[in-house]
Amino acid sequence: MASQPIDIEIMGRAFTVTCTDEERERLLQAVDYLDEKMREIRDTGKMVSVERIAIMAALNITHELVNTKSGGVDVGEVKKRITTMQHQIDEVLSGQHKLL
């Protein structure tokens, strides 16, 4: 699980970060999400400084995270439940094939 450098771009600025191959897809999703949030803030025209835009984006994203946690939503638990339901559906459907 060796880390490798990857070039990313946020609001037109290039950065090089390191991550493993397993982390790469999620990192790119995070980059896209952060870039989108920062551009939304910039496009309101109320802030010009990239530093202030980054701080507001971080605050907004953190607020989303806190709301998710305090709302009783555990994403990991939801994923487990969905996986369990998928297995149950697969079992039922495989039994239906035998009937046909």
N, CA, C and O of each residue as an XYZ file, in Angstrom:
400
protein
N       0.835     -1.185      0.000
C       0.000      0.000      0.000
C       0.884      1.255      0.000
O       0.833      2.056      0.933
N       1.671      1.413     -1.024
C       2.570      2.554     -1.120
C       1.812      3.782     -1.591
O       0.933      3.705     -2.450
N       2.174      4.915     -1.010
C       1.571      6.179     -1.424
C       2.272      6.688     -2.663
O       3.484      6.541     -2.823
N       1.479      7.296     -3.544
C       2.023      7.852     -4.770
C       1.520      9.282     -4.923
O       0.405      9.591     -4.501
N       2.324     10.156     -5.519
C       1.867     11.528     -5.734
C       0.765     11.578     -6.793
O       0.758     10.805     -7.751
N      -0.149     12.496     -6.591
C      -1.227     12.723     -7.549
C      -1.419     14.228     -7.674
O      -1.422     14.945     -6.674
N      -1.576     14.697     -8.897
C      -1.805     16.118     -9.141
C      -3.304     16.386     -9.104
O      -4.088     15.689     -9.747
N      -3.691     17.407     -8.339
C      -5.090     17.803     -8.253
C      -5.187     19.292     -8.520
O      -4.184     20.007     -8.501
N      -6.401     19.753     -8.768
C      -6.627     21.176     -9.010
C      -7.882     21.613     -8.273
O      -8.944     21.002     -8.392
N      -7.730     22.683     -7.512
C      -8.850     23.261     -6.778
C      -8.893     24.740     -7.109
O      -7.930     25.465     -6.862
N      -9.992     25.181     -7.659
C     -10.188     26.574     -8.084
C      -9.036     27.085     -8.949
O      -8.562     28.209     -8.784
N      -8.599     26.228     -9.875
C      -7.561     26.633    -10.804
C      -6.150     26.592    -10.256
O      -5.200     26.954    -10.950
N      -6.005     26.153     -9.013
C      -4.668     26.066     -8.420
C      -4.257     24.610     -8.334
O      -5.019     23.757     -7.880
N      -3.032     24.341     -8.778
C      -2.531     22.970     -8.816
C      -1.852     22.614     -7.498
O      -1.141     23.424     -6.904
N      -2.090     21.383     -7.060
C      -1.468     20.844     -5.858
C      -1.041     19.413     -6.158
O      -1.639     18.737     -6.995
N      -0.018     18.967     -5.478
C       0.387     17.575     -5.536
C       0.227     17.005     -4.138
O       0.772     17.538     -3.171
N      -0.523     15.922     -4.038
C      -0.724     15.240     -2.763
C      -0.382     13.774     -2.961
O      -0.290     13.298     -4.092
N      -0.195     13.066     -1.866
C       0.078     11.647     -1.971
C      -1.085     10.851     -1.399
O      -1.731     11.262     -0.435
N      -1.331      9.716     -2.012
C      -2.352      8.801     -1.512
C      -2.081      7.419     -2.081
O      -1.325      7.253     -3.038
N      -2.720      6.433     -1.465
C      -2.588      5.072     -1.970
C      -3.554      4.876     -3.135
O      -4.447      5.694     -3.356
N      -3.369      3.803     -3.864
C      -4.279      3.505     -4.970
C      -5.700      3.312     -4.461
O      -6.660      3.692     -5.131
N      -5.837      2.716     -3.265
C      -7.158      2.482     -2.687
C      -7.868      3.788     -2.325
O      -9.096      3.858     -2.368
N      -7.100      4.819     -1.968
C      -7.671      6.111     -1.562
C      -7.927      7.042     -2.735
O      -8.640      8.035     -2.591
N      -7.366      6.742     -3.872
C      -7.363      7.667     -5.015
C      -8.769      8.128     -5.424
O      -9.011      9.329     -5.550
N      -9.689      7.193     -5.630
C     -11.029      7.554     -6.098
C     -11.742      8.454     -5.105
O     -12.361      9.442     -5.499
N     -11.661      8.127     -3.828
C     -12.318      8.956     -2.807
C     -11.654     10.329     -2.692
O     -12.327     11.336     -2.470
N     -10.343     10.360     -2.842
C      -9.644     11.640     -2.815
C     -10.134     12.521     -3.954
O     -10.406     13.705     -3.755
N     -10.246     11.952     -5.139
C     -10.706     12.734     -6.298
C     -12.154     13.204     -6.098
O     -12.509     14.301     -6.528
N     -12.981     12.393     -5.456
C     -14.347     12.813     -5.140
C     -14.324     13.983     -4.156
O     -15.093     14.934     -4.294
N     -13.440     13.906     -3.169
C     -13.316     14.982     -2.184
C     -12.826     16.267     -2.841
O     -13.297     17.358     -2.517
N     -11.888     16.135     -3.756
C     -11.367     17.301     -4.480
C     -12.494     17.960     -5.275
O     -12.652     19.180     -5.238
N     -13.270     17.156     -5.991
C     -14.385     17.697     -6.777
C     -15.401     18.403     -5.877
O     -15.898     19.478     -6.216
N     -15.703     17.795     -4.736
C     -16.682     18.373     -3.814
C     -16.182     19.695     -3.248
O     -16.921     20.679     -3.207
N     -14.919     19.713     -2.809
C     -14.348     20.947     -2.265
C     -14.289     22.032     -3.331
O     -14.631     23.184     -3.062
N     -13.862     21.679     -4.529
C     -13.780     22.648     -5.623
C     -15.159     23.241     -5.908
O     -15.296     24.450     -6.097
N     -16.178     22.384     -5.937
C     -17.545     22.848     -6.183
C     -18.006     23.819     -5.091
O     -18.575     24.870     -5.387
N     -17.758     23.460     -3.836
C     -18.184     24.315     -2.716
C     -17.452     25.653     -2.741
O     -18.059     26.696     -2.502
N     -16.163     25.629     -3.028
C     -15.399     26.875     -3.067
C     -15.865     27.765     -4.224
O     -15.954     28.983     -4.067
N     -16.157     27.179     -5.360
C     -16.638     27.962     -6.511
C     -18.020     28.561     -6.227
O     -18.304     29.687     -6.634
N     -18.873     27.813     -5.533
C     -20.185     28.344     -5.161
C     -20.024     29.593     -4.297
O     -20.707     30.595     -4.511
N     -19.126     29.529     -3.327
C     -18.891     30.673     -2.442
C     -18.307     31.838     -3.227
O     -18.730     32.981     -3.058
N     -17.333     31.546     -4.087
C     -16.723     32.594     -4.907
C     -17.750     33.262     -5.810
O     -17.735     34.480     -5.985
N     -18.642     32.460     -6.384
C     -19.615     32.979     -7.342
C     -20.683     33.872     -6.706
O     -21.387     34.593     -7.413
N     -20.805     33.827     -5.389
C     -21.744     34.748     -4.734
C     -21.221     36.173     -4.819
O     -21.982     37.133     -4.690
N     -19.903     36.306     -5.040
C     -19.311     37.629     -5.185
C     -19.045     38.343     -3.877
O     -18.555     39.472     -3.877
N     -19.356     37.710     -2.776
C     -19.175     38.354     -1.473
C     -17.754     38.234     -0.951
O     -17.337     39.006     -0.088
N     -16.999     37.251     -1.482
C     -15.635     37.036     -1.011
C     -14.701     36.940     -2.194
O     -15.028     36.344     -3.220
N     -13.543     37.532     -2.036
C     -12.560     37.519     -3.110
C     -11.334     36.697     -2.716
O     -10.764     35.992     -3.548
N     -10.938     36.785     -1.472
C      -9.742     36.105     -0.996
C      -9.932     34.589     -1.027
O     -10.908     34.066     -0.489
N      -8.993     33.892     -1.659
C      -9.050     32.436     -1.727
C      -8.981     31.844     -0.315
O      -9.615     30.828     -0.030
N      -8.224     32.475      0.543
C      -8.119     31.996      1.926
C      -9.480     32.049      2.622
O      -9.876     31.090      3.284
N     -10.184     33.149      2.478
C     -11.505     33.284      3.107
C     -12.514     32.311      2.481
O     -13.356     31.745      3.179
N     -12.420     32.128      1.176
C     -13.297     31.173      0.496
C     -13.039     29.765      1.024
O     -13.979     29.015      1.287
N     -11.757     29.405      1.180
C     -11.403     28.076      1.685
C     -11.905     27.876      3.112
O     -12.398     26.800      3.452
N     -11.782     28.903      3.946
C     -12.252     28.801      5.325
C     -13.769     28.649      5.363
O     -14.285     27.839      6.133
N     -14.486     29.409      4.551
C     -15.946     29.300      4.530
C     -16.380     27.940      3.989
O     -17.347     27.360      4.483
N     -15.678     27.429      2.982
C     -16.009     26.105      2.444
C     -15.766     25.041      3.516
O     -16.586     24.141      3.698
N     -14.645     25.148      4.219
C     -14.354     24.194      5.297
C     -15.419     24.269      6.383
O     -15.853     23.238      6.898
N     -15.839     25.472      6.733
C     -16.879     25.638      7.744
C     -18.199     25.036      7.275
O     -18.870     24.353      8.048
N     -18.579     25.276      6.034
C     -19.822     24.723      5.494
C     -19.793     23.192      5.448
O     -20.774     22.539      5.801
N     -18.678     22.630      5.016
C     -18.559     21.177      4.925
C     -18.568     20.561      6.326
O     -19.178     19.515      6.544
N     -17.896     21.206      7.261
C     -17.894     20.720      8.638
C     -19.292     20.787      9.223
O     -19.704     19.883      9.950
N     -20.023     21.840      8.915
C     -21.403     21.963      9.378
C     -22.258     20.824      8.829
O     -23.069     20.254      9.559
N     -22.086     20.490      7.559
C     -22.801     19.357      6.965
C     -22.477     18.063      7.714
O     -23.372     17.267      7.999
N     -21.209     17.858      8.027
C     -20.778     16.656      8.730
C     -21.381     16.581     10.126
O     -21.878     15.533     10.538
N     -21.336     17.689     10.850
C     -21.880     17.721     12.208
C     -23.385     17.459     12.173
O     -23.902     16.714     13.005
N     -24.083     18.062     11.225
C     -25.531     17.824     11.101
C     -25.825     16.365     10.805
O     -26.786     15.803     11.331
N     -25.013     15.757      9.975
C     -25.202     14.348      9.651
C     -25.005     13.493     10.895
O     -25.790     12.583     11.162
N     -23.953     13.788     11.655
C     -23.669     13.010     12.862
C     -24.726     13.232     13.930
O     -25.179     12.273     14.554
N     -25.125     14.472     14.149
C     -26.087     14.754     15.216
C     -27.502     14.358     14.826
O     -28.365     14.220     15.692
N     -27.749     14.175     13.538
C     -29.068     13.769     13.079
C     -29.303     12.282     13.227
O     -30.333     11.763     12.797
N     -28.358     11.600     13.832
C     -28.511     10.174     14.043
C     -28.235      9.342     12.804
O     -28.515      8.144     12.792
N     -27.690      9.955     11.762
C     -27.399      9.212     10.541
C     -25.959      8.734     10.608
O     -25.022      9.532     10.631
N     -25.801      7.424     10.639
C     -24.481      6.816     10.613
C     -24.316      6.198      9.230
O     -24.882      5.143      8.944
N     -23.549      6.849      8.386
C     -23.411      6.421      6.997
C     -22.888      4.991      6.922
O     -23.341      4.214      6.082
N     -21.957      4.639      7.775
C     -21.431      3.279      7.783
C     -22.513      2.255      8.077
O     -22.575      1.205      7.437
N     -23.362      2.561      9.042
C     -24.464      1.666      9.395
C     -25.466      1.565      8.250
O     -25.969      0.480      7.959
N     -25.757      2.678      7.605
C     -26.676      2.662      6.459
C     -26.116      1.772      5.354
O     -26.852      0.987      4.757
N     -24.820      1.889      5.081
C     -24.195      1.059      4.052
C     -24.300     -0.416      4.407
O     -24.573     -1.245      3.539
N     -24.084     -0.753      5.683
C     -24.198     -2.150      6.116
C     -25.613     -2.659      5.904
O     -25.806     -3.779      5.432
N     -26.597     -1.849      6.249
C     -27.988     -2.265      6.088
C     -28.338     -2.460      4.621
O     -29.042     -3.407      4.271
N     -27.859     -1.585      3.773
C     -28.116     -1.715      2.338
C     -27.483     -2.995      1.806
O     -28.103     -3.718      1.025
N     -26.259     -3.277      2.221
C     -25.584     -4.498      1.793
C     -26.360     -5.731      2.235
O     -26.534     -6.674      1.463
N     -26.825     -5.719      3.482
C     -27.626     -6.840      3.992
C     -28.893     -7.017      3.169
O     -29.249     -8.139      2.811
N     -29.573     -5.922      2.869
C     -30.797     -5.997      2.067
C     -30.502     -6.515      0.663
O     -31.287     -7.284      0.108
N     -29.362     -6.094      0.080
C     -28.995     -6.576     -1.253
C     -28.791     -8.084     -1.245
O     -29.211     -8.778     -2.171
N     -28.143     -8.591     -0.197
C     -27.934    -10.038     -0.090
C     -29.268    -10.764      0.041
O     -29.470    -11.811     -0.575
N     -30.170    -10.218      0.835
C     -31.482    -10.846      1.003
C     -32.251    -10.862     -0.314
O     -32.878    -11.864     -0.658
N     -32.203     -9.765     -1.041
C     -32.881     -9.691     -2.346
C     -32.274    -10.704     -3.310
O     -32.998    -11.392     -4.030
N     -30.928    -10.797     -3.325
C     -30.260    -11.762     -4.204
C     -30.683    -13.189     -3.879
O     -30.892    -14.001     -4.780
N     -30.808    -13.491     -2.590
C     -31.228    -14.838     -2.182
C     -32.647    -15.132     -2.661
O     -32.919    -16.215     -3.179
N     -33.532    -14.183     -2.489
C     -34.921    -14.381     -2.916
C     -34.993    -14.537     -4.427
O     -35.693    -15.416     -4.931
N     -34.277    -13.692     -5.147
C     -34.307    -13.765     -6.611
C     -33.682    -15.052     -7.128
O     -34.149    -15.609     -8.122
N     -32.640    -15.529     -6.472
C     -32.032    -16.785     -6.928
C     -33.001    -17.945     -6.720
O     -33.018    -18.891     -7.508
N     -33.808    -17.875     -5.662
C     -34.840    -18.894     -5.431
C     -35.932    -18.811     -6.483
O     -36.511    -19.836     -6.843
N     -36.224    -17.632     -6.980
C     -37.252    -17.455     -8.017
C     -36.810    -18.094     -9.325
O     -37.633    -18.654    -10.050
N     -35.525    -18.017     -9.632
C     -35.007    -18.638    -10.859
C     -35.246    -20.143    -10.839
O     -35.557    -20.751    -11.863
N     -35.099    -20.722     -9.673
C     -35.286    -22.169     -9.543
C     -36.750    -22.539     -9.794
O     -37.041    -23.614    -10.319
N     -37.662    -21.655     -9.420
C     -39.083    -21.926     -9.630
C     -39.475    -21.827    -11.094
O     -40.381    -22.524    -11.552
N     -38.791    -20.962    -11.823
C     -39.127    -20.775    -13.233
C     -38.431    -21.826    -14.034
O     -38.570    -21.864    -15.256
